[in-house]
Amino acid sequence: MEPLFIKKLKDVIREQVAIDNSVQIDGIGKFYKVHHNQTQKKAEDGSVVIMPPKDSIEFKSQINLPHDD
């Protein structure tokens, strides 16, 4: 595929997922937004670090690859 097509496809997927639309590409899979809540973790020095909430794009493949047994 042409690099410009890939860039434009990526831009469309990112824009649509950002406004809470999932993107389904038949025969390939689905891109969608997942929200991760704020978390806390303890640093090596004992201090508490707060990780802010964030959204990420996840992908669910429709392609089933054969298993090599």
PQR file of N, CA, C, O and H, with PARSE charges and radii, in Angstrom:
ATOM      1  N   MET A   1       0.834  -1.182   0.000 -0.4000 1.5000
ATOM      2  CA  MET A   1       0.000   0.000   0.000 -0.0000 2.0000
ATOM      3  C   MET A   1       0.878   1.245   0.000  0.5500 1.7000
ATOM      4  O   MET A   1       1.996   1.242   0.516 -0.5500 1.4000
ATOM      5  N   GLU A   2       0.362   2.266  -0.569 -0.4000 1.5000
ATOM      6  CA  GLU A   2       1.092   3.523  -0.647 -0.0000 2.0000
ATOM      7  C   GLU A   2       1.206   4.163   0.737  0.5500 1.7000
ATOM      8  O   GLU A   2       0.248   4.137   1.509 -0.5500 1.4000
ATOM      9  H   GLU A   2      -0.546   2.268  -0.988  0.4000 1.0000
ATOM     10  N   PRO A   3       2.374   4.739   1.058 -0.5600 1.5000
ATOM     11  CA  PRO A   3       2.548   5.393   2.362  0.2800 2.0000
ATOM     12  C   PRO A   3       1.514   6.493   2.626  0.5500 1.7000
ATOM     13  O   PRO A   3       1.074   6.647   3.765 -0.5500 1.4000
ATOM     14  N   LEU A   4       1.117   7.255   1.613 -0.4000 1.5000
ATOM     15  CA  LEU A   4       0.132   8.308   1.815 -0.0000 2.0000
ATOM     16  C   LEU A   4      -1.222   7.720   2.191  0.5500 1.7000
ATOM     17  O   LEU A   4      -1.919   8.269   3.046 -0.5500 1.4000
ATOM     18  H   LEU A   4       1.475   7.130   0.688  0.4000 1.0000
ATOM     19  N   PHE A   5      -1.605   6.604   1.560 -0.4000 1.5000
ATOM     20  CA  PHE A   5      -2.869   5.947   1.901 -0.0000 2.0000
ATOM     21  C   PHE A   5      -2.856   5.480   3.353  0.5500 1.7000
ATOM     22  O   PHE A   5      -3.831   5.678   4.078 -0.5500 1.4000
ATOM     23  H   PHE A   5      -1.039   6.158   0.866  0.4000 1.0000
ATOM     24  N   ILE A   6      -1.758   4.862   3.781 -0.4000 1.5000
ATOM     25  CA  ILE A   6      -1.637   4.381   5.165 -0.0000 2.0000
ATOM     26  C   ILE A   6      -1.745   5.549   6.137  0.5500 1.7000
ATOM     27  O   ILE A   6      -2.430   5.441   7.154 -0.5500 1.4000
ATOM     28  H   ILE A   6      -0.966   4.701   3.192  0.4000 1.0000
ATOM     29  N   LYS A   7      -1.079   6.667   5.842 -0.4000 1.5000
ATOM     30  CA  LYS A   7      -1.154   7.844   6.714 -0.0000 2.0000
ATOM     31  C   LYS A   7      -2.581   8.369   6.809  0.5500 1.7000
ATOM     32  O   LYS A   7      -3.056   8.684   7.900 -0.5500 1.4000
ATOM     33  H   LYS A   7      -0.522   6.755   5.016  0.4000 1.0000
ATOM     34  N   LYS A   8      -3.262   8.464   5.679 -0.4000 1.5000
ATOM     35  CA  LYS A   8      -4.639   8.970   5.673 -0.0000 2.0000
ATOM     36  C   LYS A   8      -5.570   8.015   6.407  0.5500 1.7000
ATOM     37  O   LYS A   8      -6.450   8.457   7.146 -0.5500 1.4000
ATOM     38  H   LYS A   8      -2.876   8.209   4.793  0.4000 1.0000
ATOM     39  N   LEU A   9      -5.388   6.711   6.214 -0.4000 1.5000
ATOM     40  CA  LEU A   9      -6.206   5.725   6.920 -0.0000 2.0000
ATOM     41  C   LEU A   9      -6.009   5.842   8.425  0.5500 1.7000
ATOM     42  O   LEU A   9      -6.973   5.816   9.190 -0.5500 1.4000
ATOM     43  H   LEU A   9      -4.673   6.352   5.614  0.4000 1.0000
ATOM     44  N   LYS A  10      -4.751   5.972   8.846 -0.4000 1.5000
ATOM     45  CA  LYS A  10      -4.441   6.146  10.269 -0.0000 2.0000
ATOM     46  C   LYS A  10      -5.103   7.403  10.822  0.5500 1.7000
ATOM     47  O   LYS A  10      -5.651   7.382  11.924 -0.5500 1.4000
ATOM     48  H   LYS A  10      -3.968   5.993   8.225  0.4000 1.0000
ATOM     49  N   ASP A  11      -5.056   8.493  10.067 -0.4000 1.5000
ATOM     50  CA  ASP A  11      -5.670   9.746  10.503 -0.0000 2.0000
ATOM     51  C   ASP A  11      -7.182   9.602  10.675  0.5500 1.7000
ATOM     52  O   ASP A  11      -7.745  10.084  11.657 -0.5500 1.4000
ATOM     53  H   ASP A  11      -4.610   8.510   9.172  0.4000 1.0000
ATOM     54  N   VAL A  12      -7.839   8.937   9.720 -0.4000 1.5000
ATOM     55  CA  VAL A  12      -9.292   8.732   9.805 -0.0000 2.0000
ATOM     56  C   VAL A  12      -9.642   7.859  11.001  0.5500 1.7000
ATOM     57  O   VAL A  12     -10.587   8.159  11.730 -0.5500 1.4000
ATOM     58  H   VAL A  12      -7.381   8.545   8.922  0.4000 1.0000
ATOM     59  N   ILE A  13      -8.898   6.793  11.210 -0.4000 1.5000
ATOM     60  CA  ILE A  13      -9.162   5.909  12.361 -0.0000 2.0000
ATOM     61  C   ILE A  13      -9.009   6.691  13.658  0.5500 1.7000
ATOM     62  O   ILE A  13      -9.873   6.615  14.531 -0.5500 1.4000
ATOM     63  H   ILE A  13      -8.129   6.550  10.618  0.4000 1.0000
ATOM     64  N   ARG A  14      -7.924   7.439  13.795 -0.4000 1.5000
ATOM     65  CA  ARG A  14      -7.676   8.214  15.022 -0.0000 2.0000
ATOM     66  C   ARG A  14      -8.782   9.246  15.258  0.5500 1.7000
ATOM     67  O   ARG A  14      -9.265   9.387  16.381 -0.5500 1.4000
ATOM     68  H   ARG A  14      -7.222   7.501  13.085  0.4000 1.0000
ATOM     69  N   GLU A  15      -9.182   9.959  14.217 -0.4000 1.5000
ATOM     70  CA  GLU A  15     -10.235  10.972  14.353 -0.0000 2.0000
ATOM     71  C   GLU A  15     -11.562  10.352  14.775  0.5500 1.7000
ATOM     72  O   GLU A  15     -12.238  10.877  15.660 -0.5500 1.4000
ATOM     73  H   GLU A  15      -8.789   9.845  13.305  0.4000 1.0000
ATOM     74  N   GLN A  16     -11.935   9.253  14.159 -0.4000 1.5000
ATOM     75  CA  GLN A  16     -13.213   8.617  14.469 -0.0000 2.0000
ATOM     76  C   GLN A  16     -13.226   8.026  15.878  0.5500 1.7000
ATOM     77  O   GLN A  16     -14.209   8.168  16.605 -0.5500 1.4000
ATOM     78  H   GLN A  16     -11.386   8.826  13.440  0.4000 1.0000
ATOM     79  N   VAL A  17     -12.150   7.375  16.255 -0.4000 1.5000
ATOM     80  CA  VAL A  17     -12.086   6.789  17.595 -0.0000 2.0000
ATOM     81  C   VAL A  17     -12.077   7.886  18.654  0.5500 1.7000
ATOM     82  O   VAL A  17     -12.642   7.700  19.732 -0.5500 1.4000
ATOM     83  H   VAL A  17     -11.351   7.260  15.665  0.4000 1.0000
ATOM     84  N   ALA A  18     -11.454   9.015  18.372 -0.4000 1.5000
ATOM     85  CA  ALA A  18     -11.410  10.131  19.313 -0.0000 2.0000
ATOM     86  C   ALA A  18     -12.799  10.677  19.620  0.5500 1.7000
ATOM     87  O   ALA A  18     -13.029  11.202  20.709 -0.5500 1.4000
ATOM     88  H   ALA A  18     -10.995   9.166  17.496  0.4000 1.0000
ATOM     89  N   ILE A  19     -13.731  10.560  18.669 -0.4000 1.5000
ATOM     90  CA  ILE A  19     -15.099  11.036  18.916 -0.0000 2.0000
ATOM     91  C   ILE A  19     -16.039   9.879  19.253  0.5500 1.7000
ATOM     92  O   ILE A  19     -17.248   9.951  19.035 -0.5500 1.4000
ATOM     93  H   ILE A  19     -13.544  10.133  17.783  0.4000 1.0000
ATOM     94  N   ASP A  20     -15.445   8.803  19.795 -0.4000 1.5000
ATOM     95  CA  ASP A  20     -16.176   7.640  20.314 -0.0000 2.0000
ATOM     96  C   ASP A  20     -16.857   6.786  19.250  0.5500 1.7000
ATOM     97  O   ASP A  20     -17.806   6.067  19.562 -0.5500 1.4000
ATOM     98  H   ASP A  20     -14.462   8.744  19.972  0.4000 1.0000
ATOM     99  N   ASN A  21     -16.400   6.847  18.013 -0.4000 1.5000
ATOM    100  CA  ASN A  21     -16.882   5.938  16.978 -0.0000 2.0000
ATOM    101  C   ASN A  21     -15.866   4.812  16.829  0.5500 1.7000
ATOM    102  O   ASN A  21     -14.661   5.063  16.816 -0.5500 1.4000
ATOM    103  H   ASN A  21     -15.629   7.431  17.760  0.4000 1.0000
ATOM    104  N   SER A  22     -16.339   3.582  16.716 -0.4000 1.5000
ATOM    105  CA  SER A  22     -15.419   2.503  16.381 -0.0000 2.0000
ATOM    106  C   SER A  22     -15.289   2.456  14.864  0.5500 1.7000
ATOM    107  O   SER A  22     -16.158   2.943  14.141 -0.5500 1.4000
ATOM    108  H   SER A  22     -17.317   3.378  16.727  0.4000 1.0000
ATOM    109  N   VAL A  23     -14.196   1.866  14.392 -0.4000 1.5000
ATOM    110  CA  VAL A  23     -13.942   1.760  12.956 -0.0000 2.0000
ATOM    111  C   VAL A  23     -13.810   0.275  12.622  0.5500 1.7000
ATOM    112  O   VAL A  23     -12.892  -0.396  13.093 -0.5500 1.4000
ATOM    113  H   VAL A  23     -13.490   1.471  14.980  0.4000 1.0000
ATOM    114  N   GLN A  24     -14.726  -0.223  11.816 -0.4000 1.5000
ATOM    115  CA  GLN A  24     -14.744  -1.623  11.395 -0.0000 2.0000
ATOM    116  C   GLN A  24     -14.240  -1.711   9.955  0.5500 1.7000
ATOM    117  O   GLN A  24     -14.768  -1.047   9.064 -0.5500 1.4000
ATOM    118  H   GLN A  24     -15.472   0.323  11.434  0.4000 1.0000
ATOM    119  N   ILE A  25     -13.219  -2.533   9.736 -0.4000 1.5000
ATOM    120  CA  ILE A  25     -12.734  -2.804   8.382 -0.0000 2.0000
ATOM    121  C   ILE A  25     -13.041  -4.264   8.106  0.5500 1.7000
ATOM    122  O   ILE A  25     -12.394  -5.157   8.654 -0.5500 1.4000
ATOM    123  H   ILE A  25     -12.790  -3.073  10.460  0.4000 1.0000
ATOM    124  N   ASP A  26     -14.033  -4.503   7.253 -0.4000 1.5000
ATOM    125  CA  ASP A  26     -14.497  -5.869   6.993 -0.0000 2.0000
ATOM    126  C   ASP A  26     -13.345  -6.773   6.571  0.5500 1.7000
ATOM    127  O   ASP A  26     -12.536  -6.424   5.712 -0.5500 1.4000
ATOM    128  H   ASP A  26     -14.558  -3.777   6.809  0.4000 1.0000
ATOM    129  N   GLY A  27     -13.295  -7.938   7.198 -0.4000 1.5000
ATOM    130  CA  GLY A  27     -12.267  -8.919   6.895 -0.0000 2.0000
ATOM    131  C   GLY A  27     -10.955  -8.683   7.612  0.5500 1.7000
ATOM    132  O   GLY A  27     -10.061  -9.528   7.555 -0.5500 1.4000
ATOM    133  H   GLY A  27     -13.953  -8.221   7.897  0.4000 1.0000
ATOM    134  N   ILE A  28     -10.822  -7.550   8.286 -0.4000 1.5000
ATOM    135  CA  ILE A  28      -9.569  -7.245   8.985 -0.0000 2.0000
ATOM    136  C   ILE A  28      -9.805  -7.131  10.485  0.5500 1.7000
ATOM    137  O   ILE A  28      -9.175  -7.846  11.264 -0.5500 1.4000
ATOM    138  H   ILE A  28     -11.548  -6.864   8.331  0.4000 1.0000
ATOM    139  N   GLY A  29     -10.711  -6.236  10.902 -0.4000 1.5000
ATOM    140  CA  GLY A  29     -10.966  -6.087  12.321 -0.0000 2.0000
ATOM    141  C   GLY A  29     -11.568  -4.743  12.668  0.5500 1.7000
ATOM    142  O   GLY A  29     -12.023  -3.996  11.802 -0.5500 1.4000
ATOM    143  H   GLY A  29     -11.222  -5.655  10.269  0.4000 1.0000
ATOM    144  N   LYS A  30     -11.559  -4.453  13.967 -0.4000 1.5000
ATOM    145  CA  LYS A  30     -12.235  -3.280  14.494 -0.0000 2.0000
ATOM    146  C   LYS A  30     -11.294  -2.503  15.414  0.5500 1.7000
ATOM    147  O   LYS A  30     -10.615  -3.089  16.258 -0.5500 1.4000
ATOM    148  H   LYS A  30     -11.189  -5.060  14.671  0.4000 1.0000
ATOM    149  N   PHE A  31     -11.257  -1.166  15.243 -0.4000 1.5000
ATOM    150  CA  PHE A  31     -10.524  -0.253  16.112 -0.0000 2.0000
ATOM    151  C   PHE A  31     -11.534   0.443  17.013  0.5500 1.7000
ATOM    152  O   PHE A  31     -12.599   0.853  16.551 -0.5500 1.4000
ATOM    153  H   PHE A  31     -11.808  -0.690  14.558  0.4000 1.0000
ATOM    154  N   TYR A  32     -11.206   0.581  18.302 -0.4000 1.5000
ATOM    155  CA  TYR A  32     -12.135   1.216  19.240 -0.0000 2.0000
ATOM    156  C   TYR A  32     -11.363   1.824  20.408  0.5500 1.7000
ATOM    157  O   TYR A  32     -10.219   1.457  20.678 -0.5500 1.4000
ATOM    158  H   TYR A  32     -10.340   0.248  18.678  0.4000 1.0000
ATOM    159  N   LYS A  33     -12.019   2.763  21.093 -0.4000 1.5000
ATOM    160  CA  LYS A  33     -11.398   3.458  22.223 -0.0000 2.0000
ATOM    161  C   LYS A  33     -11.674   2.700  23.524  0.5500 1.7000
ATOM    162  O   LYS A  33     -12.773   2.195  23.749 -0.5500 1.4000
ATOM    163  H   LYS A  33     -12.948   3.061  20.873  0.4000 1.0000
ATOM    164  N   VAL A  34     -10.643   2.636  24.371 -0.4000 1.5000
ATOM    165  CA  VAL A  34     -10.770   2.052  25.707 -0.0000 2.0000
ATOM    166  C   VAL A  34     -10.285   3.088  26.707  0.5500 1.7000
ATOM    167  O   VAL A  34      -9.201   3.649  26.549 -0.5500 1.4000
ATOM    168  H   VAL A  34      -9.750   3.047  24.188  0.4000 1.0000
ATOM    169  N   HIS A  35     -11.087   3.342  27.738 -0.4000 1.5000
ATOM    170  CA  HIS A  35     -10.722   4.301  28.780 -0.0000 2.0000
ATOM    171  C   HIS A  35     -10.055   3.561  29.935  0.5500 1.7000
ATOM    172  O   HIS A  35     -10.540   2.522  30.383 -0.5500 1.4000
ATOM    173  H   HIS A  35     -11.968   2.886  27.866  0.4000 1.0000
ATOM    174  N   HIS A  36      -8.946   4.104  30.409 -0.4000 1.5000
ATOM    175  CA  HIS A  36      -8.228   3.551  31.560 -0.0000 2.0000
ATOM    176  C   HIS A  36      -8.321   4.573  32.687  0.5500 1.7000
ATOM    177  O   HIS A  36      -7.919   5.724  32.521 -0.5500 1.4000
ATOM    178  H   HIS A  36      -8.552   4.948  30.045  0.4000 1.0000
ATOM    179  N   ASN A  37      -8.848   4.155  33.825 -0.4000 1.5000
ATOM    180  CA  ASN A  37      -9.015   5.050  34.966 -0.0000 2.0000
ATOM    181  C   ASN A  37      -7.670   5.439  35.576  0.5500 1.7000
ATOM    182  O   ASN A  37      -6.648   4.802  35.320 -0.5500 1.4000
ATOM    183  H   ASN A  37      -9.175   3.220  33.960  0.4000 1.0000
ATOM    184  N   GLN A  38      -7.691   6.495  36.386 -0.4000 1.5000
ATOM    185  CA  GLN A  38      -6.514   6.922  37.124 -0.0000 2.0000
ATOM    186  C   GLN A  38      -6.065   5.796  38.045  0.5500 1.7000
ATOM    187  O   GLN A  38      -6.893   5.119  38.654 -0.5500 1.4000
ATOM    188  H   GLN A  38      -8.521   7.012  36.594  0.4000 1.0000
ATOM    189  N   THR A  39      -4.756   5.596  38.148 -0.4000 1.5000
ATOM    190  CA  THR A  39      -4.216   4.568  39.040 -0.0000 2.0000
ATOM    191  C   THR A  39      -3.096   5.175  39.873  0.5500 1.7000
ATOM    192  O   THR A  39      -2.597   6.263  39.586 -0.5500 1.4000
ATOM    193  H   THR A  39      -4.083   6.146  37.653  0.4000 1.0000
ATOM    194  N   GLN A  40      -2.721   4.446  40.907 -0.4000 1.5000
ATOM    195  CA  GLN A  40      -1.601   4.844  41.758 -0.0000 2.0000
ATOM    196  C   GLN A  40      -0.617   3.692  41.802  0.5500 1.7000
ATOM    197  O   GLN A  40      -0.999   2.522  41.772 -0.5500 1.4000
ATOM    198  H   GLN A  40      -3.127   3.562  41.141  0.4000 1.0000
ATOM    199  N   LYS A  41       0.662   4.047  41.875 -0.4000 1.5000
ATOM    200  CA  LYS A  41       1.657   3.003  42.086 -0.0000 2.0000
ATOM    201  C   LYS A  41       2.746   3.561  42.975  0.5500 1.7000
ATOM    202  O   LYS A  41       2.977   4.769  43.028 -0.5500 1.4000
ATOM    203  H   LYS A  41       0.972   4.997  41.899  0.4000 1.0000
ATOM    204  N   LYS A  42       3.403   2.665  43.666 -0.4000 1.5000
ATOM    205  CA  LYS A  42       4.443   3.079  44.598 -0.0000 2.0000
ATOM    206  C   LYS A  42       5.791   3.020  43.885  0.5500 1.7000
ATOM    207  O   LYS A  42       6.146   2.006  43.285 -0.5500 1.4000
ATOM    208  H   LYS A  42       3.216   1.684  43.623  0.4000 1.0000
ATOM    209  N   ALA A  43       6.524   4.110  43.958 -0.4000 1.5000
ATOM    210  CA  ALA A  43       7.852   4.182  43.348 -0.0000 2.0000
ATOM    211  C   ALA A  43       8.866   3.466  44.228  0.5500 1.7000
ATOM    212  O   ALA A  43       8.579   3.135  45.378 -0.5500 1.4000
ATOM    213  H   ALA A  43       6.236   4.934  44.445  0.4000 1.0000
ATOM    214  N   GLU A  44      10.047   3.231  43.685 -0.4000 1.5000
ATOM    215  CA  GLU A  44      11.093   2.525  44.441 -0.0000 2.0000
ATOM    216  C   GLU A  44      11.480   3.246  45.720  0.5500 1.7000
ATOM    217  O   GLU A  44      11.875   2.605  46.694 -0.5500 1.4000
ATOM    218  H   GLU A  44      10.280   3.500  42.750  0.4000 1.0000
ATOM    219  N   ASP A  45      11.371   4.579  45.732 -0.4000 1.5000
ATOM    220  CA  ASP A  45      11.730   5.339  46.930 -0.0000 2.0000
ATOM    221  C   ASP A  45      10.596   5.404  47.955  0.5500 1.7000
ATOM    222  O   ASP A  45      10.734   6.051  48.993 -0.5500 1.4000
ATOM    223  H   ASP A  45      11.050   5.100  44.941  0.4000 1.0000
ATOM    224  N   GLY A  46       9.473   4.733  47.664 -0.4000 1.5000
ATOM    225  CA  GLY A  46       8.354   4.688  48.593 -0.0000 2.0000
ATOM    226  C   GLY A  46       7.292   5.750  48.346  0.5500 1.7000
ATOM    227  O   GLY A  46       6.217   5.698  48.944 -0.5500 1.4000
ATOM    228  H   GLY A  46       9.361   4.207  46.820  0.4000 1.0000
ATOM    229  N   SER A  47       7.574   6.700  47.485 -0.4000 1.5000
ATOM    230  CA  SER A  47       6.576   7.731  47.199 -0.0000 2.0000
ATOM    231  C   SER A  47       5.482   7.160  46.301  0.5500 1.7000
ATOM    232  O   SER A  47       5.693   6.183  45.582 -0.5500 1.4000
ATOM    233  H   SER A  47       8.448   6.742  47.000  0.4000 1.0000
ATOM    234  N   VAL A  48       4.324   7.783  46.357 -0.4000 1.5000
ATOM    235  CA  VAL A  48       3.192   7.351  45.557 -0.0000 2.0000
ATOM    236  C   VAL A  48       3.137   8.199  44.291  0.5500 1.7000
ATOM    237  O   VAL A  48       3.200   9.427  44.341 -0.5500 1.4000
ATOM    238  H   VAL A  48       4.152   8.577  46.940  0.4000 1.0000
ATOM    239  N   VAL A  49       3.020   7.523  43.168 -0.4000 1.5000
ATOM    240  CA  VAL A  49       2.939   8.196  41.876 -0.0000 2.0000
ATOM    241  C   VAL A  49       1.532   7.996  41.343  0.5500 1.7000
ATOM    242  O   VAL A  49       1.050   6.866  41.256 -0.5500 1.4000
ATOM    243  H   VAL A  49       2.969   6.525  43.127  0.4000 1.0000
ATOM    244  N   ILE A  50       0.873   9.089  40.988 -0.4000 1.5000
ATOM    245  CA  ILE A  50      -0.481   9.012  40.440 -0.0000 2.0000
ATOM    246  C   ILE A  50      -0.384   9.038  38.925  0.5500 1.7000
ATOM    247  O   ILE A  50       0.155   9.973  38.333 -0.5500 1.4000
ATOM    248  H   ILE A  50       1.264  10.007  41.059  0.4000 1.0000
ATOM    249  N   MET A  51      -0.919   7.991  38.309 -0.4000 1.5000
ATOM    250  CA  MET A  51      -0.953   7.900  36.858 -0.0000 2.0000
ATOM    251  C   MET A  51      -2.309   8.437  36.400  0.5500 1.7000
ATOM    252  O   MET A  51      -3.342   7.911  36.814 -0.5500 1.4000
ATOM    253  H   MET A  51      -1.357   7.231  38.789  0.4000 1.0000
ATOM    254  N   PRO A  52      -2.331   9.464  35.564 -0.5600 1.5000
ATOM    255  CA  PRO A  52      -3.603  10.071  35.165  0.2800 2.0000
ATOM    256  C   PRO A  52      -4.430   9.131  34.283  0.5500 1.7000
ATOM    257  O   PRO A  52      -3.896   8.197  33.683 -0.5500 1.4000
ATOM    258  N   PRO A  53      -5.735   9.389  34.212 -0.5600 1.5000
ATOM    259  CA  PRO A  53      -6.561   8.576  33.318  0.2800 2.0000
ATOM    260  C   PRO A  53      -6.145   8.819  31.873  0.5500 1.7000
ATOM    261  O   PRO A  53      -5.618   9.880  31.537 -0.5500 1.4000
ATOM    262  N   LYS A  54      -6.384   7.833  31.030 -0.4000 1.5000
ATOM    263  CA  LYS A  54      -6.046   8.007  29.624 -0.0000 2.0000
ATOM    264  C   LYS A  54      -6.943   7.125  28.765  0.5500 1.7000
ATOM    265  O   LYS A  54      -7.531   6.152  29.237 -0.5500 1.4000
ATOM    266  H   LYS A  54      -6.811   6.971  31.302  0.4000 1.0000
ATOM    267  N   ASP A  55      -7.028   7.485  27.515 -0.4000 1.5000
ATOM    268  CA  ASP A  55      -7.737   6.690  26.527 -0.0000 2.0000
ATOM    269  C   ASP A  55      -6.713   6.094  25.577  0.5500 1.7000
ATOM    270  O   ASP A  55      -5.694   6.716  25.275 -0.5500 1.4000
ATOM    271  H   ASP A  55      -6.550   8.275  27.131  0.4000 1.0000
ATOM    272  N   SER A  56      -6.987   4.892  25.111 -0.4000 1.5000
ATOM    273  CA  SER A  56      -6.107   4.279  24.125 -0.0000 2.0000
ATOM    274  C   SER A  56      -6.957   3.647  23.030  0.5500 1.7000
ATOM    275  O   SER A  56      -8.140   3.369  23.224 -0.5500 1.4000
ATOM    276  H   SER A  56      -7.815   4.387  25.356  0.4000 1.0000
ATOM    277  N   ILE A  57      -6.337   3.429  21.889 -0.4000 1.5000
ATOM    278  CA  ILE A  57      -7.004   2.763  20.774 -0.0000 2.0000
ATOM    279  C   ILE A  57      -6.610   1.295  20.815  0.5500 1.7000
ATOM    280  O   ILE A  57      -5.427   0.964  20.891 -0.5500 1.4000
ATOM    281  H   ILE A  57      -5.375   3.654  21.732  0.4000 1.0000
ATOM    282  N   GLU A  58      -7.606   0.417  20.763 -0.4000 1.5000
ATOM    283  CA  GLU A  58      -7.346  -1.013  20.728 -0.0000 2.0000
ATOM    284  C   GLU A  58      -7.895  -1.599  19.441  0.5500 1.7000
ATOM    285  O   GLU A  58      -8.755  -1.003  18.791 -0.5500 1.4000
ATOM    286  H   GLU A  58      -8.567   0.686  20.700  0.4000 1.0000
ATOM    287  N   PHE A  59      -7.398  -2.758  19.081 -0.4000 1.5000
ATOM    288  CA  PHE A  59      -7.756  -3.408  17.831 -0.0000 2.0000
ATOM    289  C   PHE A  59      -8.152  -4.850  18.102  0.5500 1.7000
ATOM    290  O   PHE A  59      -7.443  -5.578  18.798 -0.5500 1.4000
ATOM    291  H   PHE A  59      -6.700  -3.242  19.609  0.4000 1.0000
ATOM    292  N   LYS A  60      -9.290  -5.257  17.548 -0.4000 1.5000
ATOM    293  CA  LYS A  60      -9.776  -6.636  17.640 -0.0000 2.0000
ATOM    294  C   LYS A  60      -9.755  -7.219  16.236  0.5500 1.7000
ATOM    295  O   LYS A  60     -10.523  -6.794  15.373 -0.5500 1.4000
ATOM    296  H   LYS A  60      -9.866  -4.666  16.983  0.4000 1.0000
ATOM    297  N   SER A  61      -8.883  -8.187  16.005 -0.4000 1.5000
ATOM    298  CA  SER A  61      -8.712  -8.764  14.685 -0.0000 2.0000
ATOM    299  C   SER A  61      -9.842  -9.738  14.346  0.5500 1.7000
ATOM    300  O   SER A  61     -10.350 -10.440  15.220 -0.5500 1.4000
ATOM    301  H   SER A  61      -8.259  -8.532  16.706  0.4000 1.0000
ATOM    302  N   GLN A  62     -10.225  -9.771  13.083 -0.4000 1.5000
ATOM    303  CA  GLN A  62     -11.162 -10.770  12.587 -0.0000 2.0000
ATOM    304  C   GLN A  62     -10.431 -11.895  11.867  0.5500 1.7000
ATOM    305  O   GLN A  62     -11.051 -12.862  11.425 -0.5500 1.4000
ATOM    306  H   GLN A  62      -9.812  -9.200  12.373  0.4000 1.0000
ATOM    307  N   ILE A  63      -9.127 -11.769  11.752 -0.4000 1.5000
ATOM    308  CA  ILE A  63      -8.343 -12.744  11.008 -0.0000 2.0000
ATOM    309  C   ILE A  63      -7.957 -13.892  11.938  0.5500 1.7000
ATOM    310  O   ILE A  63      -7.371 -13.685  13.001 -0.5500 1.4000
ATOM    311  H   ILE A  63      -8.623 -10.983  12.111  0.4000 1.0000
ATOM    312  N   ASN A  64      -8.294 -15.087  11.517 -0.4000 1.5000
ATOM    313  CA  ASN A  64      -7.934 -16.286  12.274 -0.0000 2.0000
ATOM    314  C   ASN A  64      -6.773 -16.970  11.569  0.5500 1.7000
ATOM    315  O   ASN A  64      -6.931 -17.502  10.471 -0.5500 1.4000
ATOM    316  H   ASN A  64      -8.769 -15.256  10.653  0.4000 1.0000
ATOM    317  N   LEU A  65      -5.620 -16.953  12.199 -0.4000 1.5000
ATOM    318  CA  LEU A  65      -4.441 -17.604  11.629 -0.0000 2.0000
ATOM    319  C   LEU A  65      -4.412 -19.063  12.030  0.5500 1.7000
ATOM    320  O   LEU A  65      -4.759 -19.397  13.163 -0.5500 1.4000
ATOM    321  H   LEU A  65      -5.492 -16.521  13.092  0.4000 1.0000
ATOM    322  N   PRO A  66      -4.005 -19.941  11.124 -0.5600 1.5000
ATOM    323  CA  PRO A  66      -3.921 -21.357  11.481  0.2800 2.0000
ATOM    324  C   PRO A  66      -2.806 -21.586  12.497  0.5500 1.7000
ATOM    325  O   PRO A  66      -1.779 -20.908  12.465 -0.5500 1.4000
ATOM    326  N   HIS A  67      -3.013 -22.542  13.395 -0.4000 1.5000
ATOM    327  CA  HIS A  67      -2.016 -22.898  14.398 -0.0000 2.0000
ATOM    328  C   HIS A  67      -1.061 -23.928  13.833  0.5500 1.7000
ATOM    329  O   HIS A  67      -1.488 -24.879  13.179 -0.5500 1.4000
ATOM    330  H   HIS A  67      -3.847 -23.092  13.421  0.4000 1.0000
ATOM    331  N   ASP A  68       0.210 -23.753  14.075 -0.4000 1.5000
ATOM    332  CA  ASP A  68       1.196 -24.764  13.688 -0.0000 2.0000
ATOM    333  C   ASP A  68       1.386 -25.705  14.860  0.5500 1.7000
ATOM    334  O   ASP A  68       1.981 -25.329  15.870 -0.5500 1.4000
ATOM    335  H   ASP A  68       0.557 -22.980  14.607  0.4000 1.0000
ATOM    336  N   ASP A  69       0.892 -26.904  14.739 -0.4000 1.5000
ATOM    337  CA  ASP A  69       1.032 -27.889  15.826 -0.0000 2.0000
ATOM    338  C   ASP A  69       2.040 -28.937  15.490  0.5500 1.7000
ATOM    339  O   ASP A  69       2.281 -29.841  16.291 -0.5500 1.4000
ATOM    340  H   ASP A  69       0.408 -27.210  13.919  0.4000 1.0000
TER
END
